[in-house]
Amino acid sequence: MRAALVAALAVAATGSAIASGSVNFSVFSTLTGKRVLPHRIHWLGRTSLAPAKVREVDFAIDGRRVWVEHHAPYSFGYDANYLVTSWLRPGLHTFTVTAVATDGRRATVSSRARTVAPQPPPPALSGTWHRRRWSLTIDAVGWRFLDPSRRRGALIDVAYLSPGALEARGGIATRDHDPRENNLWCDEPFQPVRYHWSASGGRLTLVLVGPRRCGSQSRIWAGVWTR
């Protein structure tokens, strides 16, 4: 009983959890101690085990696994990318990191933090647009691209820098799946890409600004979209 109490106090104080077994190890979440999360934030899991002894590190939100990482650094999303909170309902959520050792032992740590409602896009951009075989739905969560013929898509975090200027900042991971489903164009880490935009008379025009990045992204994005 005393040992269990000491372990519980250690978790509360440090944000790390201790695994059971003859040789214990700990896991730590960088979200521990955060009360309100910003629109995007790096989320890392760290463990006292050597990387060779770690099978995987799982990231879960409200009990649902949303990312699995097999290599250090153990990051939610691609290395150097962010947890984007726009797809979460505003309010309290539980963020859990679980480290799984190669021998099957597990260590888990959870924390609670609040998310806030995302800012809506400029009114002229809101809604669904079409270009070639692609559809694009723009709302407060992000930009949702869909290719119905391949049943593949991408949910992209977009920042509005100034009137007529925006920046694509990376795929938004929302569930446990092949990460390429949320980022069709980039290898890790995602490099931000900037565009100029204008919308008038049911037409949206996107023009690439700066270097071409992310493979075929600009070939799909740049050009004229219609409602």
N, C-alpha and C positions, 0 to 999 in steps of 0.2 A: 504493500500500500504506500509506504513512504517513497519507494523508488518511483512509483507511478506519479505521485504528487510532484516530486522533483522534476521528472521529465515534462510534466504539464506546465510547470512554471517556466522551464527553459524554453518551451515553445512560445509561450506568451511573451517572454522577454526578448527573444532573438528572431522570431519568425521562422525558426527551423523546426523540423520534426525528426525524431529519432526512430530508426527502424528497429524491429524486434529481431531476435536471433542471437547467436553466440558472439558475433562481431557486429556491433552497431555502426550505422552511418547516419549522416544527417542530410537534409535537403533544405534549401532556402529559396524563397520567392522574393523578387525585387518589388513586388506590389505590396508586401507586408508593410503595414503602417500608413498606407495611402488611404485617405478617407474619401476623397473625390478624385476620380480619374479625369484627365483632360481628354480632348478629342482623340489624341493618339499618344502612345507611350511605349517605350521599350519594356518588354516583359521577359525576364530571364529567370531560369531555374539554375541553382548551383548545388552541387553535392560534394560531400567530403570524399567520395569514392574516386579512385583513379579512373580516367576515361575508359581504360581497357576492361574495367569491371562494371561498366554501366551498359545495360541492354538498351534502355530508352528512357526518356523523360517525357511524361505526358502533361499536357496543359488542358484543364477543364474549366468551364464556366457554368455555374449552377448545376453541377453534376454531369454535364455533357462534355465529353472529350472533344476538343476542337483543334488540337495540334499534337503531333508526335515528333519528337526530335531524337535522332540517334547519334549525333555527333556534337561534341563541345565546340563552341559555347552553346549551351542549351537555351535556344531562343525561340519564343513564340513567333511563328512566321519565318520567312527567310532571314538569315543572319543580317543584322543591321536594320531590319524592318521593324514595324510597329504593330502593337495591338491597337486597332482602330475601333473605337467604341460606338460609332454611329449606328451600327446595326442592333445594338442592345437597347431594350426599352429603358427609359429614364428610371432611376431608382437604385436600390441596393442589389448587388450581385455577389456571388461567392466565386472566388478565383483560386483554383487549386493546382498545385504542382506535385506530381508523383514521380519519384525516381525509382526505376526498376533495375535491380542488380542482375548480373548475368546468372547468379545462382537462385534467382526468383524472389529474393527479399525486396520489400518495398518500404519506402519512406514517403510520407505525404504531409504537406503543409497547406493550409487554407487561410484566406483572409477575406474580409468583406469590405467593399468599397462602393461608392455611389457613382452612377453615370448620369450625365445631364442630356437634355434633348439637343440634337445637332442643329446647326444653323441651316435653314433652307437655302437652296440655290437661288440665283437671280430668277425672278418670275419668268423672264423671257426664255429661260432654258428648261424650265420644268415641263415634264411630260415625256412622251415617247416619240422617238425619231427613227427614221429608216434610211439606210444607205446600202445599195447592193443587196446582199443577202442578210445583212446585219440589222438588228433592232437595238436601239439605245434608249433606256429609260433613266431619266435624271430626276432624283428626289433628294431629300435631306440625308439619306443613308449614303449615297454615292452614285456612281455611274454604272449601270448594269448593261453589259453588252451580251447579246445572245445571237448565236448562229443556229437557227432551228434545224438546218440540214445536217449539222454534226451533233446537235444537242449538247453543245458546249457553250460556255460563257465565261464572263469575268465580271467581278464586282470590284470597282476601282475607287480608291479614295482620291477625291479631287478638291483642291483648294482654289478659292477665288481670290486672286492677288490684288486686282484692281478692276475697274470697269473694262470689260473686254479682254481680260487676261486671266488665264487659269494654269494650274500645274497639276499634272497627274502624278500621284505620289506613291502608288503601289497597290497591289491587290489586297483586298480585305478577306482574311480567312475567317470563316464562320462555322466550319464543321470539320470532322475528321475525314480526309479524303486526299486524293492526289493533289499536292499543292498547285500543280500546273493548271488545275481547273479554275483557280482564282487569279491567275496571272499568265495569260497566254503568250505574252511577248517578251518577258524579261528573265534573265538568269539572276541569281542572287549576287550582290544585293541590288534591289531595284534602284535605278537612277531616275530622279524626277525629270519629267518631260513637260515643256511649256508650249502652250498654244494661245493664239489670239482667236476670239470668237465673236461672231455677230449673228443676230437672229432677227429676221423680218419676214412678214408675209408667209409664215409657215416654212421658212427655210433657215437652217442653221449652217453657218460656214465656219469650219475649223481650219486654221493655218498654223503649221508647225513653226515654232520660233526656236532658234538655236540649233544645237546638234541633233541629228537623227539618232535615236536610241531605241533599244528594246525591239530589235529585229523588225518585224512587219507591223508594229503598232501604228506608225504614222501613215502607212499605206491604207489602213482601215479607218483611222480617225480623220485624217486631213481630207477636206473636200466638203461637198454640200450634202446635208441631211435634210429630209423633208418629214413633215408630220404625217 
